[in-house]
């Protein structure tokens, strides 16, 4: 068996998908895809990723699941633009909880709260 990433997908639960999608599109300066398909009882906005080699994830609005701090913390890859992303968070309606922090040879992290109340991390090697 070959080595695989421990993580291959994540869901960030939201209560207002339109607001959350606009927030992430604004701070990451990218578009999120809204998949077409059968009614699954949930709405999604998918972050860009390489289906073959990447780790994917989505904003998800689903009955019975909601956002909140204190649970699982995921880190979004913002390689080379950590400071840029951090600078856009307040204007997009979020809050920086932990500014850029060196984690030695592993790069830098930061933590923010999004418009839905989720606590999310950012990671960059530079």
C-alpha positions as CSV (number, residue, x, y, z in Angstrom):
1,X,0.0,0.0,0.0
2,X,1.4,3.4,-1.0
3,X,1.5,6.3,1.5
4,X,-1.5,8.5,1.3
5,X,-2.4,11.8,2.8
6,X,-4.2,11.5,6.2
7,X,-6.7,14.0,4.9
8,X,-8.4,13.9,1.6
9,X,-11.5,16.0,2.1
10,X,-13.0,18.4,4.5
11,X,-16.4,20.1,5.1
12,X,-16.7,23.5,6.7
13,X,-20.3,23.8,7.9
14,X,-22.0,27.1,7.4
15,X,-25.5,28.6,8.0
16,X,-25.4,31.1,5.1
17,X,-23.7,29.6,2.1
18,X,-23.9,32.8,0.0
19,X,-22.2,34.9,2.7
20,X,-19.6,32.2,3.4
21,X,-18.8,31.7,-0.3
22,X,-18.3,35.5,-0.7
23,X,-16.1,35.6,2.3
24,X,-13.7,32.8,1.1
25,X,-13.8,34.0,-2.5
26,X,-12.8,37.5,-1.2
27,X,-9.9,36.5,1.2
28,X,-8.5,33.7,-1.1
29,X,-9.1,35.7,-4.3
30,X,-10.6,32.6,-6.0
31,X,-13.9,31.3,-7.1
32,X,-15.6,28.3,-5.4
33,X,-17.5,25.8,-7.6
34,X,-21.1,25.0,-6.9
35,X,-21.7,21.4,-8.1
36,X,-24.7,20.4,-10.1
37,X,-26.2,17.0,-9.3
38,X,-28.9,15.2,-7.5
39,X,-30.6,16.7,-4.4
40,X,-28.5,15.5,-1.5
41,X,-30.1,17.6,1.2
42,X,-27.1,19.9,1.3
43,X,-25.7,22.9,-0.5
44,X,-22.0,23.0,-1.3
45,X,-19.3,25.4,-2.6
46,X,-16.1,23.6,-3.4
47,X,-12.7,25.0,-3.0
48,X,-10.4,24.7,-6.0
49,X,-8.2,21.6,-5.9
50,X,-6.5,19.0,-8.1
51,X,-8.8,16.0,-8.1
52,X,-5.9,13.6,-8.9
53,X,-3.3,14.8,-6.4
54,X,-4.9,17.3,-4.1
55,X,-6.9,17.5,-0.9
56,X,-10.4,18.9,-1.5
57,X,-13.0,20.5,0.6
58,X,-16.2,22.5,0.6
59,X,-18.4,24.9,2.4
60,X,-21.5,22.9,3.3
61,X,-25.0,23.9,4.4
62,X,-26.8,20.9,5.8
63,X,-29.6,20.4,8.2
64,X,-28.4,19.3,11.6
65,X,-24.8,20.4,11.1
66,X,-23.5,23.9,12.0
67,X,-20.4,26.0,12.3
68,X,-18.6,26.7,15.5
69,X,-15.3,27.2,17.3
70,X,-13.5,24.7,19.4
71,X,-13.9,21.7,17.1
72,X,-11.6,20.4,14.4
73,X,-9.1,22.9,13.0
74,X,-8.2,22.6,9.4
75,X,-5.4,24.6,7.7
76,X,-5.9,26.1,4.2
77,X,-2.8,26.3,2.0
78,X,-2.0,29.9,1.2
79,X,1.5,29.4,0.0
80,X,3.3,32.7,-0.6
81,X,0.3,34.8,0.3
82,X,-0.2,34.4,4.0
83,X,0.1,38.1,4.8
84,X,-2.2,39.0,1.8
85,X,-4.9,36.6,3.0
86,X,-4.6,37.9,6.6
87,X,-5.0,41.5,5.4
88,X,-8.2,40.7,3.5
89,X,-10.0,38.9,6.4
90,X,-11.3,41.9,8.4
91,X,-12.7,43.7,5.3
92,X,-14.5,40.4,4.3
93,X,-16.2,40.2,7.7
94,X,-13.9,37.8,9.5
95,X,-11.5,38.2,12.4
96,X,-7.8,37.3,12.7
97,X,-7.4,35.3,15.9
98,X,-3.7,34.4,15.6
99,X,-1.5,36.6,13.3
100,X,1.5,35.1,11.4
101,X,3.4,32.7,13.7
102,X,6.6,30.9,12.8
103,X,6.6,27.1,13.3
104,X,10.3,26.8,12.5
105,X,11.3,24.7,9.5
106,X,7.6,24.0,8.9
107,X,6.8,27.5,7.8
108,X,4.2,29.8,9.2
109,X,0.6,29.6,10.4
110,X,-2.2,32.0,11.3
111,X,-5.8,31.4,12.6
112,X,-9.0,33.3,11.8
113,X,-12.7,33.2,12.5
114,X,-14.9,33.3,9.4
115,X,-18.3,34.9,8.9
116,X,-20.0,31.7,10.0
117,X,-18.1,31.4,13.3
118,X,-15.7,28.6,12.2
119,X,-12.1,28.8,13.4
120,X,-9.8,28.0,10.4
121,X,-6.0,27.9,10.1
122,X,-3.8,29.1,7.3
123,X,-0.4,27.6,6.4
124,X,2.5,28.8,4.2
125,X,6.1,27.7,4.0
126,X,7.1,31.3,3.3
